[in-house]
Amino acid sequence: MSEIAQYILSVIVIPAVVAAIAAMPVVFWSRRAGRARMAILEGGLAFALMAAFVLSFTRELGWNAILRQLFAIENDDAPFERWHRVGLAALVAAAAGWVLTAARATAVRGLEGWFTVLAVLLAAAWAALFVRFPGMDAGWQVAQGALVAVSALGYAVCARGAALWVAWGVFGVLAMLAGLGGFASLSVMCGAISLGAFLIAALVAAVGRRTRGDARAPLLSAGGAVALALGALTALVATCGFAYAQDEFPKWAWLVAALLPFGGYAFAPKADRAPSAGASTFWRFLGAAILALGLLASVGLALRPDAGEADDDGADPMEMYG
């Protein structure tokens, strides 16, 4: 096996497969109806998705890259990189997803949505206060927090049952943008969670369920931990890419990528009238996919002829970003 194949297997395929295996117990356990089961399903899927990103991150950079974001490590002479905070953010999102799961599973009926709103607002505040990338002033920090909330809203309201399929596309786009910008490490991490989302979505689709005879009832609603975790990580990866972007393509592409889940609303009437959960999922994913393809086409048209080449001073972007 070539070194490139071994590298892809190590930092993309293995983390994604581990995530899918971790998701299996909650997917099969949640086939039966029940509010608590649905909440636990979301917590488990959110954890599995974040695990794909964290495992890819640590296989690429090591656990110290996350730990040094929290405290000084003795005899650690590696440089402190602010973009490494995305790895910490994925860990926080996984933990926050389980907290939200517990709250939704035990909440008085009708209040589950309010717990999600509160959790998303807290995640947005955390992102605005503690996740800082180079060149971002106070205004940009506030905008970053707002993007977390908006992206989570897109997954919960527009993507809904297609959230995993949409995440497959969104992180695939982010992986491409990172690759085009010479941000190799971030690209493989996004590739890992993209593949993980695809495998888990396929698992959920294969298992399926019927709730009280309703063939349209999806196994996943994405109104809790999944929307929280995916929204937070999507937004922070996008703002990270924006902060470190060079001039290969317009920087706004990173921010638009975080809004791709809203494409799920494009065919909302058809999705709502669909005869099955699978058909509804298809229409919501199709809207996001068309929006993603439009974004990639715009980036392709805007690419500089010399994109990806070394700078005039001989600096290699691959060395900067890993």
C-alpha positions in Angstrom: 0.0 0.0 0.0 1.4 3.4 -0.9 2.1 6.1 1.7 -0.8 8.2 0.4 -3.2 5.4 0.6 -2.0 4.6 4.2 -2.4 8.2 5.1 -6.0 8.4 3.7 -6.9 5.2 5.5 -5.4 6.5 8.8 -6.9 10.0 9.0 -10.1 9.7 6.9 -11.4 6.1 6.5 -10.6 4.7 9.9 -12.2 7.6 11.9 -15.3 7.5 9.7 -15.7 3.7 10.1 -15.2 4.0 13.9 -17.9 6.7 14.0 -20.3 4.4 12.1 -19.6 1.5 14.4 -20.1 3.8 17.5 -23.5 4.8 16.1 -24.8 1.3 15.5 -26.0 0.6 19.1 -28.2 3.7 19.4 -29.6 3.3 15.8 -30.8 -0.2 16.4 -32.0 0.5 20.0 -34.0 3.5 18.8 -36.1 1.7 16.2 -39.0 1.6 18.6 -40.9 4.8 19.3 -40.4 6.8 22.4 -39.3 10.4 23.2 -36.4 9.3 25.4 -35.2 6.9 22.7 -35.3 9.6 20.1 -33.3 12.0 22.3 -30.7 9.3 23.1 -30.5 8.5 19.3 -29.6 12.1 18.6 -27.0 12.2 21.5 -25.4 9.0 20.2 -25.3 10.2 16.6 -23.9 13.6 17.5 -21.2 11.9 19.6 -20.3 9.5 16.8 -20.0 12.4 14.2 -17.8 14.5 16.5 -15.7 11.3 17.3 -14.9 11.1 13.6 -13.6 14.6 13.5 -11.7 14.3 16.8 -10.1 10.9 15.9 -9.0 12.3 12.5 -7.6 15.4 14.3 -5.6 13.4 16.8 -4.3 10.9 14.2 -3.1 13.9 12.2 -1.8 16.1 15.1 -1.8 14.1 18.3 -3.8 14.6 21.5 -1.4 17.3 22.7 -2.7 19.6 20.0 -6.0 19.7 21.9 -4.6 19.5 25.4 -2.4 22.5 24.9 -5.5 24.6 24.2 -6.4 24.0 27.8 -3.2 24.1 29.8 0.6 24.0 29.4 2.2 20.6 28.8 5.5 19.9 30.4 8.3 19.4 27.9 6.0 20.3 25.0 7.9 22.5 22.6 5.4 22.3 19.7 3.9 25.6 18.6 0.5 26.8 19.8 -1.8 27.0 16.9 -5.1 28.8 17.3 -6.8 26.8 14.6 -6.3 23.6 16.7 -9.3 24.9 18.7 -11.6 23.2 16.2 -10.5 19.9 17.7 -11.4 21.1 21.2 -14.7 22.5 19.8 -15.6 19.0 18.5 -15.0 17.5 21.9 -17.1 20.2 23.6 -19.9 19.7 21.1 -19.9 15.9 21.8 -20.2 16.5 25.5 -22.8 19.3 25.1 -24.8 16.9 22.9 -25.1 14.4 25.7 -26.1 17.1 28.2 -28.8 18.3 25.8 -29.9 14.7 25.3 -30.4 14.2 29.0 -32.4 17.5 29.2 -34.7 16.6 26.3 -35.2 13.0 27.5 -36.4 14.1 30.9 -38.1 17.4 30.0 -41.8 18.1 30.4 -43.5 17.3 27.1 -43.5 20.3 24.8 -40.4 21.9 26.3 -37.8 19.9 24.4 -37.4 22.5 21.7 -36.8 25.2 24.3 -33.9 23.2 25.7 -32.4 23.0 22.2 -32.8 26.7 21.7 -31.0 27.4 25.1 -28.2 24.9 24.2 -27.6 26.5 20.8 -27.5 30.0 22.3 -25.0 28.8 24.9 -22.9 27.2 22.2 -23.0 30.4 20.2 -21.9 32.4 23.3 -19.0 30.0 23.9 -17.9 30.2 20.3 -18.0 34.0 20.4 -16.0 34.2 23.7 -13.5 31.4 23.6 -12.8 30.4 20.0 -10.5 33.0 18.5 -8.8 32.8 15.2 -6.2 35.2 13.8 -7.4 38.6 12.6 -10.8 38.4 14.2 -11.9 41.5 16.2 -14.9 41.7 18.6 -17.3 42.2 15.8 -16.1 39.0 14.0 -16.3 37.1 17.3 -20.0 38.1 17.6 -20.6 37.1 14.0 -18.9 33.8 14.6 -21.3 33.1 17.5 -24.2 34.1 15.4 -23.1 31.8 12.6 -23.1 28.9 15.0 -26.7 29.6 15.9 -27.7 30.1 12.3 -26.1 26.9 11.1 -27.7 24.9 13.8 -31.0 26.4 12.8 -30.4 25.3 9.3 -29.8 21.7 10.3 -32.8 21.6 12.7 -35.4 23.4 10.7 -34.4 23.1 7.0 -32.5 19.8 6.8 -34.5 18.0 9.5 -34.5 14.2 8.8 -31.9 14.7 6.0 -29.4 16.4 8.4 -26.9 13.5 8.1 -27.0 13.5 4.3 -26.7 17.3 4.3 -23.7 17.1 6.7 -22.1 14.7 4.3 -22.3 17.3 1.5 -21.5 20.3 3.7 -18.3 18.8 5.2 -17.4 17.5 1.7 -17.5 21.1 0.4 -15.5 22.3 3.4 -12.9 19.6 2.7 -12.7 20.8 -0.9 -12.3 24.4 0.1 -9.6 23.5 2.6 -7.8 21.5 0.0 -7.9 24.2 -2.6 -6.6 26.7 0.0 -3.6 24.4 1.0 -5.1 23.7 4.4 -4.3 20.0 4.2 -4.9 19.0 7.8 -8.3 20.7 8.0 -9.2 19.1 4.7 -8.7 15.5 5.9 -10.6 16.2 9.1 -13.6 17.5 7.2 -13.2 14.5 4.9 -13.4 12.1 7.9 -16.6 13.6 9.3 -18.1 13.8 5.8 -17.5 10.1 5.2 -18.7 9.4 8.7 -21.9 11.3 8.1 -22.5 9.3 4.9 -21.9 5.9 6.6 -24.2 6.8 9.5 -26.9 8.2 7.2 -26.8 5.0 5.2 -27.1 3.0 8.4 -30.1 5.0 9.5 -31.7 4.7 6.1 -31.1 0.9 6.1 -32.6 0.4 9.5 -35.6 2.8 9.2 -38.7 2.5 11.3 -42.4 2.8 11.4 -44.0 4.8 14.1 -47.7 4.1 14.9 -48.2 3.0 11.3 -46.8 6.2 9.8 -44.5 5.4 7.0 -43.4 9.0 6.8 -42.0 9.1 10.3 -38.2 9.4 10.1 -35.8 7.7 12.5 -34.0 11.0 13.0 -35.6 14.4 13.5 -32.3 16.4 14.0 -34.0 18.8 16.5 -31.6 18.3 19.3 -28.0 17.1 19.8 -27.4 16.5 16.1 -28.3 20.1 15.1 -26.3 21.5 18.0 -23.1 19.6 17.3 -23.2 19.8 13.5 -24.2 23.5 13.6 -21.4 24.4 16.0 -18.6 22.5 14.2 -19.8 23.5 10.7 -19.7 27.2 11.6 -16.3 27.0 13.4 -14.7 25.1 10.6 -16.0 27.7 8.2 -14.8 30.7 10.2 -11.4 28.9 10.8 -11.0 28.5 7.0 -12.1 32.1 6.5 -9.5 33.4 9.0 -6.6 31.5 7.4 -7.7 31.8 3.8 -5.3 33.2 1.2 -6.4 34.5 -2.2 -7.0 31.3 -4.1 -10.8 31.9 -4.1 -13.2 34.4 -2.5 -13.2 34.1 1.3 -17.0 34.4 1.4 -17.2 30.9 0.1 -16.3 29.6 3.6 -19.2 31.4 5.2 -21.7 30.4 2.6 -20.7 26.8 3.1 -21.9 27.1 6.7 -25.3 28.1 5.4 -25.7 25.2 3.0 -28.2 23.3 5.3 -30.7 26.1 4.5 -30.9 24.6 1.0 -33.1 21.9 2.5 -35.9 24.4 2.5 -35.8 24.8 -1.3 -38.2 21.8 -1.9 -39.9 21.9 1.5 -43.4 21.6 0.1 -42.5 18.5 -1.8 -40.7 17.1 1.2 -43.7 17.7 3.4 -46.1 16.0 0.9 -43.7 13.1 0.2 -45.3 9.6 0.7 -42.4 8.3 2.7 -39.6 9.4 5.0 -37.1 8.4 2.3 -38.7 10.6 -0.2 -38.9 13.5 2.2 -35.2 13.1 3.0 -34.4 13.0 -0.7 -36.1 16.4 -1.4 -34.5 18.1 1.5 -31.0 16.8 0.6 -31.6 17.7 -3.1 -32.0 21.4 -2.2 -28.9 21.5 -0.1 -26.9 19.5 -2.8 -27.9 22.0 -5.6 -26.9 24.9 -3.4 -23.5 23.1 -2.7 -22.9 22.5 -6.4 -23.7 26.1 -7.1 -21.1 27.2 -4.5 -18.4 24.9 -5.9 -19.1 26.1 -9.4 -18.7 29.7 -8.2 -15.4 28.9 -6.5 -14.2 27.1 -9.6 -14.9 30.1 -11.8 -13.2 32.4 -9.3 -10.0 30.3 -8.8 -6.8 32.1 -9.6 -4.7 30.5 -12.4 -1.8 30.1 -10.0 -3.9 28.9 -7.0 -2.0 26.5 -4.8 1.4 27.5 -6.0 4.1 28.7 -3.5 4.3 32.3 -2.7 7.0 34.5 -4.2 9.1 34.4 -1.0 9.2 30.6 -1.2 6.8 29.9 1.7 4.9 26.7 1.3 1.2 26.9 2.5 1.3 23.2 3.2 3.9 23.8 5.9 1.8 26.6 7.4 -1.3 24.5 7.7 0.1 21.0 8.2 
